[in-house]
Amino acid sequence: MKEIRRPIRVLIAKPGLDGHDRGAKVITLGLRDEGMEVIYTGIRQTPESIAETAVQEDVDVVGLSCLSGAHSHYFPRVAQLLKEKGMNEVLLIGGGIVPEEDIPPLEKAGVNKVFGPGSSIKDIAGFITSNIKR
């Protein structure tokens, strides 16, 4: 009997008070067009609500978008909450305006990859498909 695999499930979320969501919406639609099932939470989410939604939706990937400069607080917090909820296999990616010098500490805190402005949908989708643990 052949195993049927479900599409990759991705949660895209905007933590904090950042209300600029055009990029997150573009990523949501682009990953959907790449064959992934994408859930977009909308703006102004707490790390707790993002982690809870990730559990409820049984996602493979959590993508965080931050343009407000609060990535150094929110991204590690979401990583911590996912671990506390036993979601160690979830791929955590981030995007937005993140200075290069902030990326190594984010990766050390559990963010698998940070994509900056101008990153292509194909590159993001390729990273996801190459790195998810299912």
Biotite code that builds the C-alpha atoms (Angstrom):
import biotite.structure as struc

atoms = struc.array([
    struc.Atom([0.000, 0.000, 0.000], chain_id="A", res_id=1, res_name="MET", atom_name="CA", element="C"),
    struc.Atom([1.403, 3.377, -1.021], chain_id="A", res_id=2, res_name="LYS", atom_name="CA", element="C"),
    struc.Atom([1.816, 6.018, 1.690], chain_id="A", res_id=3, res_name="GLU", atom_name="CA", element="C"),
    struc.Atom([-0.068, 9.224, 0.968], chain_id="A", res_id=4, res_name="ILE", atom_name="CA", element="C"),
    struc.Atom([1.732, 12.300, 2.235], chain_id="A", res_id=5, res_name="ARG", atom_name="CA", element="C"),
    struc.Atom([-0.177, 15.401, 3.122], chain_id="A", res_id=6, res_name="ARG", atom_name="CA", element="C"),
    struc.Atom([1.067, 18.763, 1.897], chain_id="A", res_id=7, res_name="PRO", atom_name="CA", element="C"),
    struc.Atom([3.647, 20.596, 3.986], chain_id="A", res_id=8, res_name="ILE", atom_name="CA", element="C"),
    struc.Atom([1.746, 22.664, 6.548], chain_id="A", res_id=9, res_name="ARG", atom_name="CA", element="C"),
    struc.Atom([3.098, 26.160, 7.193], chain_id="A", res_id=10, res_name="VAL", atom_name="CA", element="C"),
    struc.Atom([1.973, 28.734, 9.755], chain_id="A", res_id=11, res_name="LEU", atom_name="CA", element="C"),
    struc.Atom([2.831, 32.349, 8.899], chain_id="A", res_id=12, res_name="ILE", atom_name="CA", element="C"),
    struc.Atom([2.536, 34.758, 11.829], chain_id="A", res_id=13, res_name="ALA", atom_name="CA", element="C"),
    struc.Atom([3.194, 38.407, 12.666], chain_id="A", res_id=14, res_name="LYS", atom_name="CA", element="C"),
    struc.Atom([4.276, 38.648, 16.324], chain_id="A", res_id=15, res_name="PRO", atom_name="CA", element="C"),
    struc.Atom([3.953, 41.867, 18.272], chain_id="A", res_id=16, res_name="GLY", atom_name="CA", element="C"),
    struc.Atom([2.540, 45.211, 17.268], chain_id="A", res_id=17, res_name="LEU", atom_name="CA", element="C"),
    struc.Atom([3.977, 45.259, 13.746], chain_id="A", res_id=18, res_name="ASP", atom_name="CA", element="C"),
    struc.Atom([1.048, 46.014, 11.431], chain_id="A", res_id=19, res_name="GLY", atom_name="CA", element="C"),
    struc.Atom([2.916, 45.792, 8.127], chain_id="A", res_id=20, res_name="HIS", atom_name="CA", element="C"),
    struc.Atom([1.793, 42.520, 6.612], chain_id="A", res_id=21, res_name="ASP", atom_name="CA", element="C"),
    struc.Atom([2.203, 42.816, 2.846], chain_id="A", res_id=22, res_name="ARG", atom_name="CA", element="C"),
    struc.Atom([5.350, 40.641, 2.854], chain_id="A", res_id=23, res_name="GLY", atom_name="CA", element="C"),
    struc.Atom([3.725, 37.983, 5.037], chain_id="A", res_id=24, res_name="ALA", atom_name="CA", element="C"),
    struc.Atom([0.744, 37.867, 2.677], chain_id="A", res_id=25, res_name="LYS", atom_name="CA", element="C"),
    struc.Atom([3.034, 37.538, -0.352], chain_id="A", res_id=26, res_name="VAL", atom_name="CA", element="C"),
    struc.Atom([4.878, 34.644, 1.333], chain_id="A", res_id=27, res_name="ILE", atom_name="CA", element="C"),
    struc.Atom([1.570, 33.029, 2.292], chain_id="A", res_id=28, res_name="THR", atom_name="CA", element="C"),
    struc.Atom([0.298, 33.083, -1.285], chain_id="A", res_id=29, res_name="LEU", atom_name="CA", element="C"),
    struc.Atom([3.677, 32.139, -2.763], chain_id="A", res_id=30, res_name="GLY", atom_name="CA", element="C"),
    struc.Atom([4.124, 29.075, -0.568], chain_id="A", res_id=31, res_name="LEU", atom_name="CA", element="C"),
    struc.Atom([0.539, 28.067, -1.312], chain_id="A", res_id=32, res_name="ARG", atom_name="CA", element="C"),
    struc.Atom([1.362, 28.299, -5.019], chain_id="A", res_id=33, res_name="ASP", atom_name="CA", element="C"),
    struc.Atom([4.349, 26.022, -4.334], chain_id="A", res_id=34, res_name="GLU", atom_name="CA", element="C"),
    struc.Atom([1.918, 23.341, -3.132], chain_id="A", res_id=35, res_name="GLY", atom_name="CA", element="C"),
    struc.Atom([2.070, 23.953, 0.607], chain_id="A", res_id=36, res_name="MET", atom_name="CA", element="C"),
    struc.Atom([-0.902, 24.329, 2.903], chain_id="A", res_id=37, res_name="GLU", atom_name="CA", element="C"),
    struc.Atom([-0.485, 27.739, 4.537], chain_id="A", res_id=38, res_name="VAL", atom_name="CA", element="C"),
    struc.Atom([-2.278, 29.211, 7.542], chain_id="A", res_id=39, res_name="ILE", atom_name="CA", element="C"),
    struc.Atom([-1.884, 32.954, 8.078], chain_id="A", res_id=40, res_name="TYR", atom_name="CA", element="C"),
    struc.Atom([-2.683, 34.197, 11.585], chain_id="A", res_id=41, res_name="THR", atom_name="CA", element="C"),
    struc.Atom([-2.885, 37.891, 10.770], chain_id="A", res_id=42, res_name="GLY", atom_name="CA", element="C"),
    struc.Atom([-1.176, 40.747, 12.559], chain_id="A", res_id=43, res_name="ILE", atom_name="CA", element="C"),
    struc.Atom([-0.507, 41.462, 16.236], chain_id="A", res_id=44, res_name="ARG", atom_name="CA", element="C"),
    struc.Atom([-0.118, 37.920, 17.520], chain_id="A", res_id=45, res_name="GLN", atom_name="CA", element="C"),
    struc.Atom([1.483, 36.982, 20.825], chain_id="A", res_id=46, res_name="THR", atom_name="CA", element="C"),
    struc.Atom([4.220, 34.347, 20.931], chain_id="A", res_id=47, res_name="PRO", atom_name="CA", element="C"),
    struc.Atom([1.866, 32.246, 23.043], chain_id="A", res_id=48, res_name="GLU", atom_name="CA", element="C"),
    struc.Atom([-0.947, 32.400, 20.485], chain_id="A", res_id=49, res_name="SER", atom_name="CA", element="C"),
    struc.Atom([1.475, 31.566, 17.670], chain_id="A", res_id=50, res_name="ILE", atom_name="CA", element="C"),
    struc.Atom([2.814, 28.498, 19.485], chain_id="A", res_id=51, res_name="ALA", atom_name="CA", element="C"),
    struc.Atom([-0.696, 27.357, 20.414], chain_id="A", res_id=52, res_name="GLU", atom_name="CA", element="C"),
    struc.Atom([-1.894, 27.724, 16.825], chain_id="A", res_id=53, res_name="THR", atom_name="CA", element="C"),
    struc.Atom([1.138, 25.735, 15.640], chain_id="A", res_id=54, res_name="ALA", atom_name="CA", element="C"),
    struc.Atom([0.119, 22.899, 17.966], chain_id="A", res_id=55, res_name="VAL", atom_name="CA", element="C"),
    struc.Atom([-3.568, 23.039, 17.036], chain_id="A", res_id=56, res_name="GLN", atom_name="CA", element="C"),
    struc.Atom([-2.845, 23.104, 13.301], chain_id="A", res_id=57, res_name="GLU", atom_name="CA", element="C"),
    struc.Atom([-0.119, 20.415, 13.502], chain_id="A", res_id=58, res_name="ASP", atom_name="CA", element="C"),
    struc.Atom([2.242, 22.423, 11.304], chain_id="A", res_id=59, res_name="VAL", atom_name="CA", element="C"),
    struc.Atom([5.616, 21.424, 9.913], chain_id="A", res_id=60, res_name="ASP", atom_name="CA", element="C"),
    struc.Atom([6.901, 25.003, 9.650], chain_id="A", res_id=61, res_name="VAL", atom_name="CA", element="C"),
    struc.Atom([6.380, 28.259, 11.536], chain_id="A", res_id=62, res_name="VAL", atom_name="CA", element="C"),
    struc.Atom([7.324, 31.396, 9.640], chain_id="A", res_id=63, res_name="GLY", atom_name="CA", element="C"),
    struc.Atom([7.580, 34.643, 11.577], chain_id="A", res_id=64, res_name="LEU", atom_name="CA", element="C"),
    struc.Atom([7.598, 38.073, 9.979], chain_id="A", res_id=65, res_name="SER", atom_name="CA", element="C"),
    struc.Atom([8.816, 41.146, 11.820], chain_id="A", res_id=66, res_name="CYS", atom_name="CA", element="C"),
    struc.Atom([9.494, 44.614, 10.480], chain_id="A", res_id=67, res_name="LEU", atom_name="CA", element="C"),
    struc.Atom([9.355, 46.476, 13.803], chain_id="A", res_id=68, res_name="SER", atom_name="CA", element="C"),
    struc.Atom([12.818, 45.589, 15.113], chain_id="A", res_id=69, res_name="GLY", atom_name="CA", element="C"),
    struc.Atom([11.436, 43.311, 17.836], chain_id="A", res_id=70, res_name="ALA", atom_name="CA", element="C"),
    struc.Atom([12.670, 40.101, 16.179], chain_id="A", res_id=71, res_name="HIS", atom_name="CA", element="C"),
    struc.Atom([15.359, 39.614, 18.858], chain_id="A", res_id=72, res_name="SER", atom_name="CA", element="C"),
    struc.Atom([12.609, 39.283, 21.458], chain_id="A", res_id=73, res_name="HIS", atom_name="CA", element="C"),
    struc.Atom([9.794, 37.533, 19.581], chain_id="A", res_id=74, res_name="TYR", atom_name="CA", element="C"),
    struc.Atom([11.624, 34.951, 17.471], chain_id="A", res_id=75, res_name="PHE", atom_name="CA", element="C"),
    struc.Atom([13.507, 33.331, 20.412], chain_id="A", res_id=76, res_name="PRO", atom_name="CA", element="C"),
    struc.Atom([10.347, 33.411, 22.535], chain_id="A", res_id=77, res_name="ARG", atom_name="CA", element="C"),
    struc.Atom([8.372, 31.520, 19.895], chain_id="A", res_id=78, res_name="VAL", atom_name="CA", element="C"),
    struc.Atom([11.251, 29.016, 19.568], chain_id="A", res_id=79, res_name="ALA", atom_name="CA", element="C"),
    struc.Atom([11.200, 28.479, 23.346], chain_id="A", res_id=80, res_name="GLN", atom_name="CA", element="C"),
    struc.Atom([7.424, 28.005, 23.463], chain_id="A", res_id=81, res_name="LEU", atom_name="CA", element="C"),
    struc.Atom([7.477, 25.521, 20.579], chain_id="A", res_id=82, res_name="LEU", atom_name="CA", element="C"),
    struc.Atom([10.077, 23.458, 22.439], chain_id="A", res_id=83, res_name="LYS", atom_name="CA", element="C"),
    struc.Atom([8.035, 23.626, 25.646], chain_id="A", res_id=84, res_name="GLU", atom_name="CA", element="C"),
    struc.Atom([5.037, 22.299, 23.712], chain_id="A", res_id=85, res_name="LYS", atom_name="CA", element="C"),
    struc.Atom([7.058, 19.377, 22.343], chain_id="A", res_id=86, res_name="GLY", atom_name="CA", element="C"),
    struc.Atom([7.244, 20.754, 18.813], chain_id="A", res_id=87, res_name="MET", atom_name="CA", element="C"),
    struc.Atom([10.990, 20.192, 18.482], chain_id="A", res_id=88, res_name="ASN", atom_name="CA", element="C"),
    struc.Atom([10.657, 18.959, 14.892], chain_id="A", res_id=89, res_name="GLU", atom_name="CA", element="C"),
    struc.Atom([8.991, 22.147, 13.629], chain_id="A", res_id=90, res_name="VAL", atom_name="CA", element="C"),
    struc.Atom([11.124, 24.198, 11.255], chain_id="A", res_id=91, res_name="LEU", atom_name="CA", element="C"),
    struc.Atom([11.210, 27.813, 12.464], chain_id="A", res_id=92, res_name="LEU", atom_name="CA", element="C"),
    struc.Atom([12.006, 30.477, 9.895], chain_id="A", res_id=93, res_name="ILE", atom_name="CA", element="C"),
    struc.Atom([11.933, 34.243, 10.137], chain_id="A", res_id=94, res_name="GLY", atom_name="CA", element="C"),
    struc.Atom([11.800, 37.161, 7.808], chain_id="A", res_id=95, res_name="GLY", atom_name="CA", element="C"),
    struc.Atom([11.566, 40.896, 7.677], chain_id="A", res_id=96, res_name="GLY", atom_name="CA", element="C"),
    struc.Atom([14.036, 43.632, 8.449], chain_id="A", res_id=97, res_name="ILE", atom_name="CA", element="C"),
    struc.Atom([16.691, 41.760, 10.427], chain_id="A", res_id=98, res_name="VAL", atom_name="CA", element="C"),
    struc.Atom([20.241, 43.167, 10.551], chain_id="A", res_id=99, res_name="PRO", atom_name="CA", element="C"),
    struc.Atom([22.952, 40.656, 9.599], chain_id="A", res_id=100, res_name="GLU", atom_name="CA", element="C"),
    struc.Atom([24.529, 40.873, 13.057], chain_id="A", res_id=101, res_name="GLU", atom_name="CA", element="C"),
    struc.Atom([21.250, 39.747, 14.650], chain_id="A", res_id=102, res_name="ASP", atom_name="CA", element="C"),
    struc.Atom([21.037, 36.525, 12.649], chain_id="A", res_id=103, res_name="ILE", atom_name="CA", element="C"),
    struc.Atom([23.636, 34.371, 14.534], chain_id="A", res_id=104, res_name="PRO", atom_name="CA", element="C"),
    struc.Atom([21.971, 34.979, 17.945], chain_id="A", res_id=105, res_name="PRO", atom_name="CA", element="C"),
    struc.Atom([18.571, 34.157, 16.427], chain_id="A", res_id=106, res_name="LEU", atom_name="CA", element="C"),
    struc.Atom([19.927, 30.927, 14.972], chain_id="A", res_id=107, res_name="GLU", atom_name="CA", element="C"),
    struc.Atom([21.501, 30.061, 18.329], chain_id="A", res_id=108, res_name="LYS", atom_name="CA", element="C"),
    struc.Atom([18.075, 30.621, 19.928], chain_id="A", res_id=109, res_name="ALA", atom_name="CA", element="C"),
    struc.Atom([16.423, 28.124, 17.583], chain_id="A", res_id=110, res_name="GLY", atom_name="CA", element="C"),
    struc.Atom([15.523, 29.979, 14.390], chain_id="A", res_id=111, res_name="VAL", atom_name="CA", element="C"),
    struc.Atom([16.564, 27.707, 11.520], chain_id="A", res_id=112, res_name="ASN", atom_name="CA", element="C"),
    struc.Atom([16.856, 30.407, 8.848], chain_id="A", res_id=113, res_name="LYS", atom_name="CA", element="C"),
    struc.Atom([16.237, 34.134, 8.433], chain_id="A", res_id=114, res_name="VAL", atom_name="CA", element="C"),
    struc.Atom([15.168, 35.474, 5.043], chain_id="A", res_id=115, res_name="PHE", atom_name="CA", element="C"),
    struc.Atom([15.648, 39.148, 4.342], chain_id="A", res_id=116, res_name="GLY", atom_name="CA", element="C"),
    struc.Atom([13.965, 41.528, 1.925], chain_id="A", res_id=117, res_name="PRO", atom_name="CA", element="C"),
    struc.Atom([14.197, 40.350, -1.658], chain_id="A", res_id=118, res_name="GLY", atom_name="CA", element="C"),
    struc.Atom([14.326, 36.645, -0.810], chain_id="A", res_id=119, res_name="SER", atom_name="CA", element="C"),
    struc.Atom([12.570, 34.659, -3.490], chain_id="A", res_id=120, res_name="SER", atom_name="CA", element="C"),
    struc.Atom([9.609, 32.384, -2.879], chain_id="A", res_id=121, res_name="ILE", atom_name="CA", element="C"),
    struc.Atom([11.514, 29.610, -4.680], chain_id="A", res_id=122, res_name="LYS", atom_name="CA", element="C"),
    struc.Atom([14.445, 29.960, -2.256], chain_id="A", res_id=123, res_name="ASP", atom_name="CA", element="C"),
    struc.Atom([12.153, 29.919, 0.777], chain_id="A", res_id=124, res_name="ILE", atom_name="CA", element="C"),
    struc.Atom([10.156, 26.942, -0.523], chain_id="A", res_id=125, res_name="ALA", atom_name="CA", element="C"),
    struc.Atom([13.388, 25.131, -1.405], chain_id="A", res_id=126, res_name="GLY", atom_name="CA", element="C"),
    struc.Atom([14.772, 25.666, 2.090], chain_id="A", res_id=127, res_name="PHE", atom_name="CA", element="C"),
    struc.Atom([11.549, 24.376, 3.624], chain_id="A", res_id=128, res_name="ILE", atom_name="CA", element="C"),
    struc.Atom([11.320, 21.240, 1.491], chain_id="A", res_id=129, res_name="THR", atom_name="CA", element="C"),
    struc.Atom([15.003, 20.466, 2.047], chain_id="A", res_id=130, res_name="SER", atom_name="CA", element="C"),
    struc.Atom([14.914, 20.934, 5.826], chain_id="A", res_id=131, res_name="ASN", atom_name="CA", element="C"),
    struc.Atom([11.563, 19.851, 7.252], chain_id="A", res_id=132, res_name="ILE", atom_name="CA", element="C"),
    struc.Atom([11.479, 16.818, 9.485], chain_id="A", res_id=133, res_name="LYS", atom_name="CA", element="C"),
    struc.Atom([8.382, 14.709, 8.854], chain_id="A", res_id=134, res_name="ARG", atom_name="CA", element="C"),
])
